[in-house]
Amino acid sequence: MKAKNFFMFFMIFGFVLLFGSLKAELKTKFYGYQWLRYTDIIYGADIQGESGLSIPRTYLRWGMEDKEAGWKAALTLDINHVKGGQDVATSSATTGATDADGSGTTVTTTHTHTYEKAKGKIDFSIWPKYAYVDFSKIPLLKDMQAKLRVGLQKNYFGTVELWEYPVIEKDINDLRKVISSADMGLALLGELPEGYGSYELAIHNGNGYKNLETNVEKQYTASLMVIPLTGLTLRGSYMLNNSASHGTAAKTKRATAALAQYKSYLFIPVELWGEYVVVTDQAHAGSGKSGCAVGYMLFGQFDIMEKMNIVLRYDNWNPDTYVVKDEVNLYVAGINIKINNNNLLQLNYQLEQPQFGGYASTKHINTFMTQLKWSW
């Protein structure tokens, strides 16, 4: 998959550079950023989980643009290097943990904080995350204030491509695997008249940017964002993904998302988000299961100082509406400190636990994270 992706991406960029060089001046830019993170996990009250430093993200980015010719291209390489390069288990969900008294209790659990092991036995890999070209001077589309995007790009759904990680955790759609953050495809990206919003219509492979493409059919997404009032943004999104030929119902996954965002500058700058998500996946339906999941995310950012803000987030996720009392709550609180234009320090605490009681302490996951995000 990686070799195939690289071949396709460099073919795209090769043709862009070839034809672009025959026209006006080509502008290029190299930039990127990296996350340096310390994570400490406590299960329940005193069972020690994972603890250590990591580099969960390194992005190397190239941008190329020819305004006169009407195209703009971007390439982003995602370097996955989480735990120092040692061998890691590829399928194990086992976390070795020790009680505070040193009794050596082993805990087997699956948690959903932001941590993904690289594929294979070595914890190091490079993935193309974005590799696309925008064409902005296509007849008719240009008159509609729209452009065509071709290649590996973001998915346009709910908060997934709008989330800039004001807290360290992923947005609810990426976290709960409603939709991948990026995929190969085509998209029509347009602006509404008078700055009243935007829309996105896209067709993607449907398996995400790290997985082999197995969809016979494809993934279709549509999003509409409107700005009815200054500071208020509303967005509705729909996704249809079918991996079987002729749209077999048993393989159909659908999702809808409703998002509201509000920014105020009365006493201090405040930013509020609310999103509601519904997912139906017939592949997960069956005896005692509906195949329908619902959830919502609430987020607030409060700029208490020029270079410091407080962030709060609450998620509720119901993985199956037919199953009783399986809801999960996620609480996040943090502080962001802007050291300078290229360095941001993030301090986060998050707690994930069942909404209803009666579960083992290992289902209550306390995660402490400190992260330095630096860029160039």
C-alpha positions as CSV (number, residue, x, y, z in Angstrom):
1,M,0.0,0.0,0.0
2,K,2.8,2.4,0.9
3,A,4.7,1.8,-2.3
4,K,1.5,2.1,-4.4
5,N,0.6,5.4,-2.7
6,F,4.1,6.8,-3.1
7,F,4.0,6.0,-6.8
8,M,0.6,7.6,-7.4
9,F,1.5,10.7,-5.4
10,F,4.9,11.3,-7.1
11,M,3.2,10.8,-10.5
12,I,0.7,13.5,-9.6
13,F,3.4,15.9,-8.5
14,G,5.6,15.1,-11.5
15,F,2.9,16.0,-13.9
16,V,2.1,19.2,-11.9
17,L,5.8,20.3,-11.9
18,L,6.2,19.5,-15.6
19,F,3.3,21.5,-16.9
20,G,3.6,24.2,-14.2
21,S,7.2,24.9,-15.2
22,L,6.1,25.7,-18.7
23,K,3.9,28.5,-17.5
24,A,4.3,31.1,-14.7
25,E,6.7,31.2,-11.8
26,L,6.3,28.2,-9.4
27,K,6.3,29.1,-5.7
28,T,7.4,26.4,-3.2
29,K,7.4,26.1,0.6
30,F,8.8,23.5,3.0
31,Y,7.4,23.5,6.6
32,G,6.2,21.1,9.3
33,Y,5.7,20.4,12.9
34,Q,6.3,17.8,15.6
35,W,4.6,16.7,18.8
36,L,6.8,15.7,21.8
37,R,4.6,14.1,24.4
38,Y,4.8,12.6,27.9
39,T,2.0,10.2,28.8
40,D,1.1,8.6,32.2
41,I,-1.9,6.3,32.5
42,I,-3.5,5.1,35.8
43,Y,-6.2,2.5,35.8
44,G,-8.7,3.0,38.6
45,A,-7.1,4.5,41.7
46,D,-3.6,3.0,41.8
47,I,-2.9,0.6,38.9
48,Q,0.0,1.9,36.9
49,G,-0.3,1.7,33.2
50,E,1.9,3.0,30.4
51,S,4.2,5.8,31.2
52,G,6.8,7.4,29.0
53,L,7.9,9.9,26.4
54,S,6.9,9.6,22.7
55,I,6.8,11.4,19.4
56,P,3.3,10.6,18.2
57,R,3.4,12.9,15.2
58,T,6.0,14.4,12.8
59,Y,4.7,16.1,9.7
60,L,7.0,17.1,6.8
61,R,5.2,19.4,4.4
62,W,5.8,20.8,0.9
63,G,3.5,23.3,-0.8
64,M,3.7,24.3,-4.5
65,E,1.6,26.9,-6.2
66,D,1.2,28.6,-9.5
67,K,-1.5,31.2,-9.2
68,E,-1.5,32.3,-12.8
69,A,-2.1,28.7,-14.0
70,G,-4.6,28.1,-11.3
71,W,-3.3,25.2,-9.3
72,K,-1.9,24.5,-5.8
73,A,-0.4,21.3,-4.5
74,A,0.5,19.9,-1.1
75,L,2.4,16.9,0.1
76,T,2.5,15.8,3.8
77,L,4.6,12.9,5.1
78,D,3.4,11.5,8.5
79,I,6.3,9.9,10.4
80,N,5.0,7.5,13.0
81,H,7.6,7.0,15.8
82,V,5.8,6.5,19.1
83,K,7.8,4.4,21.5
84,G,11.5,4.8,20.5
85,G,11.7,2.2,17.8
86,Q,11.7,-1.0,19.8
87,D,9.7,-4.1,18.7
88,V,6.0,-3.8,19.5
89,A,3.1,-6.3,19.4
90,T,1.0,-5.7,16.3
91,S,-2.3,-7.1,17.6
92,S,-2.0,-7.3,21.4
93,A,-4.4,-5.2,23.6
94,T,-2.5,-6.2,26.7
95,T,-1.1,-3.5,28.9
96,G,1.3,-4.7,31.6
97,A,0.4,-2.8,34.8
98,T,1.6,-3.1,38.4
99,D,-0.4,-2.2,41.6
100,A,1.0,0.4,43.8
101,D,2.0,-2.3,46.4
102,G,4.2,-4.0,43.7
103,S,2.0,-7.1,43.5
104,G,2.5,-7.4,39.8
105,T,-1.1,-7.4,38.6
106,T,-1.4,-7.8,34.8
107,V,-4.2,-5.8,33.2
108,T,-5.6,-6.6,29.8
109,T,-7.6,-3.7,28.4
110,T,-8.4,-1.6,25.4
111,H,-8.2,2.1,25.8
112,T,-9.0,5.0,23.4
113,H,-6.6,7.8,24.3
114,T,-4.6,9.1,21.4
115,Y,-2.0,6.3,20.8
116,E,-1.5,4.2,17.8
117,K,1.2,1.6,17.3
118,A,3.0,1.7,14.0
119,K,2.3,-1.2,11.6
120,G,4.7,-4.1,11.7
121,K,7.2,-5.1,14.4
122,I,9.2,-1.9,14.4
123,D,7.7,1.2,15.9
124,F,8.7,3.5,13.0
125,S,7.1,4.1,9.6
126,I,6.4,6.9,7.1
127,W,3.0,7.4,5.6
128,P,1.8,9.9,3.0
129,K,-1.0,11.8,4.9
130,Y,-1.9,14.4,2.3
131,A,-0.9,14.5,-1.4
132,Y,-3.3,16.5,-3.6
133,V,-3.6,19.1,-6.2
134,D,-6.3,21.9,-6.2
135,F,-7.5,23.2,-9.6
136,S,-9.1,26.6,-9.2
137,K,-9.5,27.9,-12.8
138,I,-11.7,25.1,-14.2
139,P,-14.5,26.7,-16.4
140,L,-17.9,26.9,-14.6
141,L,-16.4,25.9,-11.3
142,K,-14.4,29.1,-11.2
143,D,-17.6,31.1,-11.7
144,M,-19.2,29.1,-8.8
145,Q,-16.3,30.0,-6.5
146,A,-15.4,26.3,-6.4
147,K,-12.3,24.2,-6.9
148,L,-11.5,20.6,-7.7
149,R,-9.2,18.7,-5.3
150,V,-7.6,15.5,-6.6
151,G,-5.5,13.0,-4.5
152,L,-5.0,12.0,-0.9
153,Q,-6.8,14.6,1.2
154,K,-8.9,15.2,4.3
155,N,-12.4,13.8,4.8
156,Y,-15.0,16.5,5.1
157,F,-17.3,15.4,7.9
158,G,-18.3,17.0,11.2
159,T,-15.3,18.2,13.1
160,V,-12.8,15.6,11.7
161,E,-11.0,18.0,9.4
162,L,-11.7,21.2,11.4
163,W,-10.1,19.8,14.6
164,E,-6.8,21.6,15.3
165,Y,-6.2,19.6,18.6
166,P,-6.9,22.3,21.2
167,V,-6.8,19.3,23.5
168,I,-4.5,16.4,22.8
169,E,-7.2,13.9,22.1
170,K,-8.7,13.3,18.7
171,D,-12.1,14.6,17.8
172,I,-15.0,12.3,18.4
173,N,-15.3,11.1,14.8
174,D,-11.7,10.1,14.5
175,L,-11.5,8.7,18.0
176,R,-14.6,6.5,17.6
177,K,-13.7,5.5,14.0
178,V,-16.7,7.0,12.5
179,I,-14.6,8.1,9.5
180,S,-10.9,8.3,8.8
181,S,-9.1,11.7,8.9
182,A,-7.8,11.3,5.4
183,D,-8.3,9.2,2.2
184,M,-7.7,9.1,-1.5
185,G,-10.3,10.7,-3.7
186,L,-11.9,13.6,-5.5
187,A,-13.6,16.6,-3.9
188,L,-15.5,19.6,-5.0
189,L,-14.9,22.4,-2.6
190,G,-17.0,25.6,-2.9
191,E,-17.8,28.9,-1.1
192,L,-21.3,30.2,-0.6
193,P,-22.0,33.8,-1.9
194,E,-21.2,36.8,0.3
195,G,-19.1,34.7,2.8
196,Y,-22.1,32.8,4.2
197,G,-20.4,29.5,4.3
198,S,-19.0,26.6,2.3
199,Y,-19.8,23.2,1.0
200,E,-17.9,20.0,0.2
201,L,-18.9,17.1,-2.0
202,A,-16.4,14.2,-2.1
203,I,-15.8,10.6,-3.2
204,H,-13.1,8.6,-1.5
205,N,-11.8,5.1,-1.4
206,G,-13.3,4.6,2.0
207,N,-10.7,2.7,4.0
208,G,-8.5,5.5,5.2
209,Y,-5.0,6.5,4.3
210,K,-3.2,3.7,6.2
211,N,-5.3,0.7,5.0
212,L,-5.4,-1.4,1.9
213,E,-8.1,-0.4,-0.5
214,T,-10.8,-3.1,-0.5
215,N,-13.9,-1.2,-1.3
216,V,-15.6,-2.2,-4.5
217,E,-18.0,0.7,-4.0
218,K,-16.7,3.9,-2.5
219,Q,-17.3,6.4,0.3
220,Y,-19.4,9.5,-0.5
221,T,-19.6,12.5,1.8
222,A,-21.4,15.8,1.7
223,S,-21.1,18.8,4.1
224,L,-22.7,22.2,4.2
225,M,-21.5,24.9,6.5
226,V,-23.5,28.2,7.0
227,I,-22.7,31.3,8.9
228,P,-26.1,32.9,9.7
229,L,-24.7,35.3,12.3
230,T,-21.3,36.8,13.1
231,G,-19.5,34.3,15.3
232,L,-22.0,31.4,14.8
233,T,-21.2,28.5,12.4
234,L,-23.5,25.6,11.7
235,R,-22.6,22.5,9.7
236,G,-24.4,19.4,8.6
237,S,-22.5,16.3,7.2
238,Y,-23.5,13.0,5.7
239,M,-21.4,9.9,4.8
240,L,-22.3,6.8,2.9
241,N,-19.7,4.0,2.7
242,N,-20.3,0.6,1.1
243,S,-17.5,-1.9,0.6
244,A,-19.5,-4.5,-1.4
245,S,-20.5,-4.4,-5.1
246,H,-23.9,-3.0,-6.0
247,G,-24.3,-1.5,-2.6
248,T,-25.2,-4.6,-0.6
249,A,-27.2,-3.5,2.4
250,A,-25.3,-5.8,4.8
251,K,-22.1,-3.8,4.1
252,T,-23.6,-0.3,4.2
253,K,-22.3,2.2,6.7
254,R,-24.0,5.6,7.1
255,A,-23.2,8.5,9.4
256,T,-24.6,12.0,9.9
257,A,-23.2,14.8,12.0
258,A,-24.6,18.1,13.2
259,L,-22.1,20.7,14.4
260,A,-22.5,24.2,16.0
261,Q,-19.6,26.5,16.7
262,Y,-19.8,29.9,18.5
263,K,-17.1,32.5,19.0
264,S,-17.6,35.5,21.4
265,Y,-15.3,38.4,22.2
266,L,-17.3,40.1,24.9
267,F,-15.2,39.9,28.1
268,I,-12.7,37.3,27.1
269,P,-12.4,35.3,23.8
270,V,-14.6,32.2,24.1
271,E,-15.0,29.4,21.6
272,L,-17.8,26.8,22.1
273,W,-18.4,23.6,20.0
274,G,-21.2,21.1,20.0
275,E,-21.5,18.0,17.8
276,Y,-24.0,15.2,17.6
277,V,-23.2,12.1,15.6
278,V,-25.3,9.1,14.5
279,V,-23.7,6.0,12.8
280,T,-25.5,3.0,11.4
281,D,-23.3,0.0,10.3
282,Q,-25.2,-3.1,9.2
283,A,-22.0,-5.1,9.4
284,H,-22.2,-4.7,13.2
285,A,-25.9,-5.5,13.5
286,G,-27.2,-8.9,14.5
287,S,-28.4,-10.8,17.5
288,G,-28.8,-8.4,20.4
289,K,-27.2,-5.5,18.5
290,S,-28.7,-2.7,16.5
291,G,-25.6,-1.7,14.5
292,C,-26.4,1.9,15.5
293,A,-24.1,4.1,17.5
294,V,-24.8,7.7,18.7
295,G,-22.6,10.2,20.5
296,Y,-21.9,13.9,21.1
297,M,-19.0,16.1,21.9
298,L,-19.0,19.4,23.8
299,F,-15.9,21.6,23.9
300,G,-15.1,25.0,25.2
301,Q,-12.0,27.2,25.0
302,F,-11.5,30.2,27.2
303,D,-8.6,32.6,26.5
304,I,-7.9,33.9,30.0
305,M,-4.6,35.6,28.9
306,E,-3.1,36.6,25.7
307,K,-0.9,33.5,25.5
308,M,-2.8,31.1,27.7
309,N,-6.2,29.4,27.5
310,I,-8.2,26.8,29.4
311,V,-9.9,24.0,27.4
312,L,-12.7,21.7,28.6
313,R,-14.3,18.8,26.7
314,Y,-17.0,16.2,27.4
315,D,-17.9,13.3,25.2
316,N,-20.7,10.7,25.5
317,W,-20.6,7.7,23.3
318,N,-23.2,4.9,23.0
319,P,-21.6,2.2,20.8
320,D,-24.9,0.3,20.3
321,T,-28.3,1.7,21.0
322,Y,-29.8,-1.8,21.6
323,V,-27.3,-2.8,24.3
324,V,-28.3,-1.5,27.7
325,K,-25.9,0.7,29.8
326,D,-22.9,0.5,27.5
327,E,-22.3,4.3,27.2
328,V,-18.9,5.7,27.8
329,N,-18.0,9.2,29.1
330,L,-14.8,11.1,28.3
331,Y,-13.8,14.2,30.3
332,V,-10.8,16.3,29.3
333,A,-9.4,19.4,31.0
334,G,-6.3,21.3,29.9
335,I,-4.2,24.4,29.7
336,N,-2.5,25.6,26.5
337,I,0.5,28.0,26.9
338,K,1.8,29.8,23.8
339,I,5.6,30.0,24.4
340,N,6.1,31.8,21.0
341,N,4.8,31.6,17.5
342,N,6.4,28.2,16.9
343,N,6.0,26.5,20.3
344,L,2.9,25.5,22.2
345,L,2.8,23.7,25.5
346,Q,-0.2,21.6,26.3
347,L,-1.1,20.1,29.7
348,N,-4.1,17.7,29.7
349,Y,-5.9,15.4,32.1
350,Q,-8.6,13.1,30.8
351,L,-10.8,10.4,32.3
352,E,-12.6,7.8,30.3
353,Q,-15.1,5.7,32.2
354,P,-18.4,3.9,31.8
355,Q,-21.4,6.1,32.3
356,F,-23.0,3.6,34.6
357,G,-21.3,1.8,37.5
358,G,-20.6,-1.8,38.1
359,Y,-17.4,-2.1,36.1
360,A,-13.8,-3.0,37.1
361,S,-11.4,-0.3,38.0
362,T,-9.5,-1.0,34.7
363,K,-12.4,0.5,32.8
364,H,-11.7,3.8,34.5
365,I,-8.7,5.3,32.7
366,N,-6.9,8.3,34.0
367,T,-4.5,9.8,31.4
368,F,-2.1,12.6,32.2
369,M,-0.4,14.2,29.1
370,T,2.1,17.0,28.6
371,Q,2.9,17.9,25.0
372,L,5.2,20.4,23.2
373,K,4.0,21.2,19.7
374,W,6.7,22.9,17.8
375,S,6.8,24.0,14.1
376,W,8.9,25.6,11.5
